[in-house]
Amino acid sequence: MISQEIALLPADNSRLSNFCGQLDAHLRQIEARLQVEIANRGNQFKVTGLDNSVKAACAIMQKLFESTEKELLTAEMIHLAMQDASIDAILDEEQAQQPQPNVSIKTKCGMIKGRGANQQDYLRKIVSHDINFGIGPAGTGKTFLAVACAIEALQNEKVRKIILVRPAVEAGEKLGFLPGDMAQKIDPYLRPLYDALYDMLGNDRVEKMIDRGIIEVAPLAFMRGRTLNDAFIILDEAQNTTVEQIKMFLTRIGFGSTAVVTGDITQVDLPSEKMSGLRHVLDVLQDIEGISFTFFNNRDVIRHPLVQRIVSAYEAYDKKSKAE
């Protein structure tokens, strides 16, 4: 960890107010993305963090302050400034050089920590990347940890709302006509996401946040045409999206947002003639800078011990079938 001090000149209170944002929101945005701490008194700023991150933060702050002479800074402008500076490459280089600390998330149900290296790596990537994929078998904590990160981001005011999304695909069964209004029809598909929320926040608080629009739970089809800014978005069961659907979802993501996509490519419920969008993503996006992938396996299963054995048995069977 290092600290670097910079003075932003001229010491103009109006420009400093524009630069820092309301309640220092712009500084907090830089801190969250670059994983640094910024303290200031007047036009004197002190930036603390890892070497490359501190240098990048100081350079971006200087550039942004210069733009305050003619422009009113917005969250979008700050986001684009960091994007132009290839921040993701800087962070990846820093993380490769440093021993990685364990990540823990505080929620109503207690402190949530990743179990094992894969879960810890997953949590670190969610903190440092805007788009993240968690791929692996059932019971590895992909969705639960993503929901925990979303709640923490909301509580720390990094985002203004949580959006939980699922494709409404039947798991190999024909459910037929479902009575009720739209919310009642889609509710069974979204129940696992509600369960994770209830575990961490309690039923009453979740219902109040849903009523106020702070938490939104919706089927994937409802995302078309939207731009999702300042939100933490989770797409669950992404193996049941088509190629067109997952492309549509990924292009909804706006400024100040984080997206986590979870799924198990061994449990696709789409018709056999349709390719899973999640499988397609692995070929198209795996080498794109700024997007993280975490792959879980049967050793990461944290449900009943028999679940781990079942997953292993199916993996062994699939390998044997392909070899024959």
C-alpha positions as a Python dict, from the first residue, in 0.01 Angstrom:
ca = {
    (1, 'M'): (0, 0, 0),
    (2, 'I'): (123, 348, -84),
    (3, 'S'): (-13, 702, -44),
    (4, 'Q'): (23, 991, -286),
    (5, 'E'): (-77, 1352, -234),
    (6, 'I'): (-188, 1584, -514),
    (7, 'A'): (-308, 1944, -523),
    (8, 'L'): (-576, 2033, -775),
    (9, 'L'): (-518, 2387, -902),
    (10, 'P'): (-656, 2647, -915),
    (11, 'A'): (-816, 2619, -569),
    (12, 'D'): (-1162, 2715, -692),
    (13, 'N'): (-1443, 2609, -456),
    (14, 'S'): (-1701, 2596, -733),
    (15, 'R'): (-1484, 2366, -945),
    (16, 'L'): (-1393, 2152, -644),
    (17, 'S'): (-1762, 2108, -563),
    (18, 'N'): (-1827, 2006, -923),
    (19, 'F'): (-1531, 1766, -913),
    (20, 'C'): (-1622, 1594, -585),
    (21, 'G'): (-1996, 1571, -658),
    (22, 'Q'): (-2286, 1582, -417),
    (23, 'L'): (-2180, 1424, -85),
    (24, 'D'): (-1846, 1334, -254),
    (25, 'A'): (-2028, 1089, -481),
    (26, 'H'): (-1770, 1125, -759),
    (27, 'L'): (-1483, 1047, -522),
    (28, 'R'): (-1668, 741, -392),
    (29, 'Q'): (-1717, 625, -752),
    (30, 'I'): (-1343, 647, -821),
    (31, 'E'): (-1266, 472, -491),
    (32, 'A'): (-1503, 182, -565),
    (33, 'R'): (-1374, 121, -916),
    (34, 'L'): (-1002, 158, -841),
    (35, 'Q'): (-1012, 12, -490),
    (36, 'V'): (-835, 313, -334),
    (37, 'E'): (-915, 553, -51),
    (38, 'I'): (-935, 927, -120),
    (39, 'A'): (-918, 1187, 157),
    (40, 'N'): (-917, 1560, 99),
    (41, 'R'): (-901, 1899, 267),
    (42, 'G'): (-988, 2175, 26),
    (43, 'N'): (-791, 2120, -293),
    (44, 'Q'): (-537, 1889, -125),
    (45, 'F'): (-607, 1520, -191),
    (46, 'K'): (-445, 1206, -51),
    (47, 'V'): (-492, 877, -238),
    (48, 'T'): (-407, 546, -68),
    (49, 'G'): (-399, 198, -222),
    (50, 'L'): (-192, -31, -440),
    (51, 'D'): (81, 135, -648),
    (52, 'N'): (-68, 126, -1000),
    (53, 'S'): (-419, 198, -876),
    (54, 'V'): (-303, 508, -687),
    (55, 'K'): (-113, 639, -989),
    (56, 'A'): (-412, 578, -1215),
    (57, 'A'): (-649, 749, -967),
    (58, 'C'): (-428, 1057, -943),
    (59, 'A'): (-401, 1084, -1323),
    (60, 'I'): (-778, 1049, -1367),
    (61, 'M'): (-850, 1301, -1090),
    (62, 'Q'): (-621, 1555, -1253),
    (63, 'K'): (-785, 1502, -1593),
    (64, 'L'): (-1137, 1526, -1451),
    (65, 'F'): (-1057, 1841, -1254),
    (66, 'E'): (-929, 2007, -1571),
    (67, 'S'): (-1261, 1932, -1739),
    (68, 'T'): (-1453, 2111, -1459),
    (69, 'E'): (-1345, 2443, -1610),
    (70, 'K'): (-1600, 2400, -1889),
    (71, 'E'): (-1823, 2104, -1796),
    (72, 'L'): (-2050, 1982, -1518),
    (73, 'L'): (-1919, 1640, -1419),
    (74, 'T'): (-2158, 1343, -1416),
    (75, 'A'): (-2123, 982, -1306),
    (76, 'E'): (-2124, 882, -1674),
    (77, 'M'): (-1829, 1112, -1752),
    (78, 'I'): (-1627, 967, -1465),
    (79, 'H'): (-1710, 613, -1575),
    (80, 'L'): (-1595, 689, -1931),
    (81, 'A'): (-1274, 855, -1808),
    (82, 'M'): (-1181, 542, -1615),
    (83, 'Q'): (-1279, 323, -1909),
    (84, 'D'): (-1054, 525, -2143),
    (85, 'A'): (-766, 476, -1898),
    (86, 'S'): (-797, 93, -1926),
    (87, 'I'): (-865, 62, -1554),
    (88, 'D'): (-952, -309, -1577),
    (89, 'A'): (-606, -392, -1711),
    (90, 'I'): (-446, -196, -1426),
    (91, 'L'): (-655, -378, -1165),
    (92, 'D'): (-585, -720, -1316),
    (93, 'E'): (-210, -647, -1308),
    (94, 'E'): (-228, -534, -945),
    (95, 'Q'): (-423, -842, -839),
    (96, 'A'): (-176, -1073, -1012),
    (97, 'Q'): (111, -919, -814),
    (98, 'Q'): (-52, -904, -471),
    (99, 'P'): (-159, -1177, -228),
    (100, 'Q'): (-537, -1165, -233),
    (101, 'P'): (-719, -1090, 95),
    (102, 'N'): (-1031, -1282, 187),
    (103, 'V'): (-1357, -1106, 106),
    (104, 'S'): (-1641, -1105, 359),
    (105, 'I'): (-1990, -957, 327),
    (106, 'K'): (-2197, -839, 621),
    (107, 'T'): (-2572, -904, 602),
    (108, 'K'): (-2859, -944, 847),
    (109, 'C'): (-2799, -1318, 866),
    (110, 'G'): (-2434, -1265, 962),
    (111, 'M'): (-2098, -1245, 791),
    (112, 'I'): (-2086, -1425, 457),
    (113, 'K'): (-1747, -1547, 338),
    (114, 'G'): (-1648, -1744, 34),
    (115, 'R'): (-1568, -2104, 115),
    (116, 'G'): (-1257, -2212, -67),
    (117, 'A'): (-1042, -2043, -329),
    (118, 'N'): (-1305, -2047, -606),
    (119, 'Q'): (-1573, -1869, -404),
    (120, 'Q'): (-1323, -1613, -274),
    (121, 'D'): (-1201, -1549, -629),
    (122, 'Y'): (-1564, -1509, -741),
    (123, 'L'): (-1630, -1245, -474),
    (124, 'R'): (-1312, -1052, -559),
    (125, 'K'): (-1400, -1048, -928),
    (126, 'I'): (-1751, -919, -860),
    (127, 'V'): (-1602, -630, -661),
    (128, 'S'): (-1356, -535, -936),
    (129, 'H'): (-1543, -606, -1263),
    (130, 'D'): (-1862, -465, -1414),
    (131, 'I'): (-1973, -790, -1579),
    (132, 'N'): (-1915, -1128, -1416),
    (133, 'F'): (-2003, -1487, -1500),
    (134, 'G'): (-2033, -1763, -1240),
    (135, 'I'): (-2061, -2101, -1412),
    (136, 'G'): (-2088, -2439, -1243),
    (137, 'P'): (-2312, -2705, -1090),
    (138, 'A'): (-2596, -2658, -843),
    (139, 'G'): (-2504, -2589, -482),
    (140, 'T'): (-2179, -2400, -542),
    (141, 'G'): (-2313, -2068, -408),
    (142, 'K'): (-2315, -1882, -740),
    (143, 'T'): (-2650, -1708, -690),
    (144, 'F'): (-2635, -1678, -311),
    (145, 'L'): (-2299, -1498, -315),
    (146, 'A'): (-2410, -1272, -601),
    (147, 'V'): (-2722, -1169, -406),
    (148, 'A'): (-2503, -1103, -99),
    (149, 'C'): (-2277, -876, -306),
    (150, 'A'): (-2583, -696, -443),
    (151, 'I'): (-2720, -630, -93),
    (152, 'E'): (-2383, -502, 27),
    (153, 'A'): (-2353, -270, -275),
    (154, 'L'): (-2701, -133, -203),
    (155, 'Q'): (-2633, -85, 168),
    (156, 'N'): (-2305, 97, 90),
    (157, 'E'): (-2488, 317, -166),
    (158, 'K'): (-2274, 194, -455),
    (159, 'V'): (-2598, 125, -645),
    (160, 'R'): (-2954, 256, -615),
    (161, 'K'): (-3142, -68, -683),
    (162, 'I'): (-3111, -444, -722),
    (163, 'I'): (-3259, -617, -1025),
    (164, 'L'): (-3291, -995, -1016),
    (165, 'V'): (-3371, -1164, -1347),
    (166, 'R'): (-3451, -1517, -1459),
    (167, 'P'): (-3564, -1670, -1788),
    (168, 'A'): (-3913, -1818, -1745),
    (169, 'V'): (-3837, -2164, -1882),
    (170, 'E'): (-4005, -2482, -1760),
    (171, 'A'): (-3764, -2746, -1629),
    (172, 'G'): (-3864, -3014, -1878),
    (173, 'E'): (-4226, -3009, -1763),
    (174, 'K'): (-4539, -2872, -1931),
    (175, 'L'): (-4704, -2668, -1659),
    (176, 'G'): (-4998, -2565, -1875),
    (177, 'F'): (-5227, -2277, -1785),
    (178, 'L'): (-5138, -2095, -1464),
    (179, 'P'): (-5414, -1890, -1298),
    (180, 'G'): (-5367, -1539, -1158),
    (181, 'D'): (-5219, -1209, -1273),
    (182, 'M'): (-4876, -1166, -1434),
    (183, 'A'): (-4692, -1150, -1101),
    (184, 'Q'): (-4854, -1474, -984),
    (185, 'K'): (-4778, -1650, -1313),
    (186, 'I'): (-4404, -1572, -1308),
    (187, 'D'): (-4357, -1602, -931),
    (188, 'P'): (-4265, -1977, -934),
    (189, 'Y'): (-3978, -1911, -1176),
    (190, 'L'): (-3833, -1638, -952),
    (191, 'R'): (-3882, -1809, -615),
    (192, 'P'): (-3513, -1910, -567),
    (193, 'L'): (-3412, -1543, -592),
    (194, 'Y'): (-3675, -1443, -335),
    (195, 'D'): (-3546, -1718, -102),
    (196, 'A'): (-3191, -1576, -108),
    (197, 'L'): (-3323, -1225, -36),
    (198, 'Y'): (-3542, -1345, 251),
    (199, 'D'): (-3247, -1531, 406),
    (200, 'M'): (-3031, -1216, 411),
    (201, 'L'): (-3277, -933, 474),
    (202, 'G'): (-3589, -1088, 626),
    (203, 'N'): (-3934, -1115, 466),
    (204, 'D'): (-4076, -781, 583),
    (205, 'R'): (-3781, -574, 468),
    (206, 'V'): (-3769, -744, 129),
    (207, 'E'): (-4140, -682, 70),
    (208, 'K'): (-4103, -313, 161),
    (209, 'M'): (-3803, -273, -72),
    (210, 'I'): (-3992, -443, -355),
    (211, 'D'): (-4292, -213, -299),
    (212, 'R'): (-4063, 92, -316),
    (213, 'G'): (-3891, -34, -633),
    (214, 'I'): (-3551, -67, -466),
    (215, 'I'): (-3554, -441, -540),
    (216, 'E'): (-3702, -560, -867),
    (217, 'V'): (-3753, -927, -951),
    (218, 'A'): (-3852, -987, -1311),
    (219, 'P'): (-3847, -1238, -1596),
    (220, 'L'): (-3581, -1183, -1860),
    (221, 'A'): (-3833, -1083, -2128),
    (222, 'F'): (-3915, -769, -1926),
    (223, 'M'): (-3559, -636, -1975),
    (224, 'R'): (-3592, -564, -2347),
    (225, 'G'): (-3563, -195, -2435),
    (226, 'R'): (-3436, -88, -2093),
    (227, 'T'): (-3105, 73, -1992),
    (228, 'L'): (-3007, -17, -1636),
    (229, 'N'): (-2798, 252, -1465),
    (230, 'D'): (-2668, 250, -1104),
    (231, 'A'): (-2802, -100, -1048),
    (232, 'F'): (-2675, -439, -939),
    (233, 'I'): (-2823, -687, -1185),
    (234, 'I'): (-2820, -1066, -1146),
    (235, 'L'): (-2926, -1300, -1426),
    (236, 'D'): (-2983, -1643, -1273),
    (237, 'E'): (-3023, -1975, -1460),
    (238, 'A'): (-2858, -1818, -1765),
    (239, 'Q'): (-2809, -2158, -1927),
    (240, 'N'): (-3179, -2132, -2021),
    (241, 'T'): (-3134, -1813, -2222),
    (242, 'T'): (-3109, -1821, -2598),
    (243, 'V'): (-2816, -1656, -2777),
    (244, 'E'): (-3040, -1359, -2862),
    (245, 'Q'): (-3171, -1324, -2506),
    (246, 'I'): (-2832, -1314, -2333),
    (247, 'K'): (-2701, -1064, -2589),
    (248, 'M'): (-3009, -850, -2520),
    (249, 'F'): (-2948, -872, -2144),
    (250, 'L'): (-2577, -785, -2159),
    (251, 'T'): (-2646, -480, -2374),
    (252, 'R'): (-2893, -341, -2115),
    (253, 'I'): (-2615, -260, -1868),
    (254, 'G'): (-2562, 114, -1815),
    (255, 'F'): (-2333, 344, -1621),
    (256, 'G'): (-2254, 266, -1257),
    (257, 'S'): (-2396, -86, -1283),
    (258, 'T'): (-2260, -430, -1199),
    (259, 'A'): (-2396, -747, -1359),
    (260, 'V'): (-2354, -1107, -1246),
    (261, 'V'): (-2466, -1392, -1472),
    (262, 'T'): (-2495, -1738, -1317),
    (263, 'G'): (-2578, -2075, -1464),
    (264, 'D'): (-2500, -2444, -1505),
    (265, 'I'): (-2437, -2545, -1866),
    (266, 'T'): (-2505, -2911, -1778),
    (267, 'Q'): (-2871, -2837, -1692),
    (268, 'V'): (-3017, -2670, -2002),
    (269, 'D'): (-3398, -2683, -2026),
    (270, 'L'): (-3427, -2522, -2368),
    (271, 'P'): (-3564, -2720, -2665),
    (272, 'S'): (-3287, -2932, -2817),
    (273, 'E'): (-3274, -2724, -3136),
    (274, 'K'): (-3191, -2403, -2945),
    (275, 'M'): (-2834, -2329, -2833),
    (276, 'S'): (-2782, -2209, -2477),
    (277, 'G'): (-2682, -1844, -2468),
    (278, 'L'): (-2448, -1915, -2176),
    (279, 'R'): (-2256, -2176, -2377),
    (280, 'H'): (-2232, -1932, -2667),
    (281, 'V'): (-2095, -1659, -2436),
    (282, 'L'): (-1798, -1881, -2347),
    (283, 'D'): (-1690, -1876, -2712),
    (284, 'V'): (-1763, -1508, -2775),
    (285, 'L'): (-1671, -1313, -2460),
    (286, 'Q'): (-1417, -1512, -2261),
    (287, 'D'): (-1121, -1299, -2374),
    (288, 'I'): (-1293, -959, -2349),
    (289, 'E'): (-1118, -718, -2109),
    (290, 'G'): (-1335, -611, -1816),
    (291, 'I'): (-1547, -930, -1808),
    (292, 'S'): (-1468, -1195, -1546),
    (293, 'F'): (-1540, -1568, -1552),
    (294, 'T'): (-1540, -1799, -1249),
    (295, 'F'): (-1581, -2173, -1309),
    (296, 'F'): (-1705, -2389, -1023),
    (297, 'N'): (-1685, -2766, -999),
    (298, 'N'): (-1813, -3046, -778),
    (299, 'R'): (-1553, -2966, -509),
    (300, 'D'): (-1724, -2628, -456),
    (301, 'V'): (-2067, -2778, -376),
    (302, 'I'): (-2180, -2668, -29),
    (303, 'R'): (-2516, -2843, -8),
    (304, 'H'): (-2585, -3190, 133),
    (305, 'P'): (-2279, -3417, 79),
    (306, 'L'): (-2489, -3637, -149),
    (307, 'V'): (-2531, -3344, -392),
    (308, 'Q'): (-2154, -3337, -444),
    (309, 'R'): (-2154, -3711, -514),
    (310, 'I'): (-2447, -3679, -755),
    (311, 'V'): (-2271, -3402, -949),
    (312, 'S'): (-1951, -3610, -965),
    (313, 'A'): (-2143, -3917, -1082),
    (314, 'Y'): (-2311, -3728, -1366),
    (315, 'E'): (-1976, -3577, -1472),
    (316, 'A'): (-1816, -3922, -1480),
    (317, 'Y'): (-2111, -4063, -1678),
    (318, 'D'): (-2094, -3781, -1935),
    (319, 'K'): (-1721, -3831, -1983),
    (320, 'K'): (-1772, -4208, -2029),
    (321, 'S'): (-2054, -4152, -2280),
    (322, 'K'): (-1845, -3912, -2489),
    (323, 'A'): (-1551, -4154, -2489),
    (324, 'E'): (-1763, -4441, -2625),
}
